Amino acid sequence: MTAAETATRQPILEARNLVKTFGRVVGLDGVSLKLYPGEVLAIIGDNGAGKSTLIKCLTGAEVPDSGELLVSGQPVHFKRPQDARAHGIETVYQNLAVSPALDVASNLFLGREERVPGPIGSVLRVLDTKGMRRKAREELTRLGISTLQDVTVPVENLSGGQRQAVAVARAAAFGSKVVVLDEPTAALGVRESNQVLQLVRDLRDRGLPVILISHNMPHVFDVADRIHVQRLGKCAATITPQTHSMTDAVAIMTGAAAA
């Protein structure tokens, strides 16, 4: 995306001058960020740079002390993660938060279970297992996830990459505006990492913007359109793989060089 294109497009998600302190510790010091439709925005930074605090503020897990959040140009105030989800922002954390004993379909609808129509569902609270499995298959097909053929398989029987795909599919199914991925390839091998990165590309190609937090520079430079570099609680730079190298990014991240 060129500078001219970003100047004329409205961000899906925007943060303006976010500040968050924890006693005397400054987590965020006036951080701004813009996420545009159909792009992958990577957030990188050393430990303690403020990446986690920034993501928590964007997704409702933390409330900033000051600053402003906007979704599709409208100011929002997130006091809890449910508020962010209500605005179409879904997050896949590093621990995935999947239930190993449940099958793929049940995990996709975890916390959003659907009941059968009529009194049986409303009074007896019987779950529409058949309907949820059908919708789960449709969602996996829509996302192009071919590694999960059987939605009745317990998640504990899946590989790490397949579990990550389940978590991402759940976020994509209900995240109507933004999907946030926290270190999605951290515990995966090369083949499974490539599958997850392809899934990120597929989400972007379908117009769903993705925020990717990662320490893996090759992965970041492989899929990111823009890269937000955090350093000491501030945004040190916003760069692109076309304008900067991995060496440049690390130098900015560590303070060895300016943008």
Helices and strands as residue ranges (DSSP letters): H 3-8, E 13-22, E 25-35, E 40-45, H 51-58, E 66-71, E 74-76, H 81-86, E 89-92, H 104-108, H 119-122, H 129-142, G 155-157, H 160-174, E 178-182, H 190-205, E 210-213, H 217-223, E 226-231, E 234-239, H 246-254
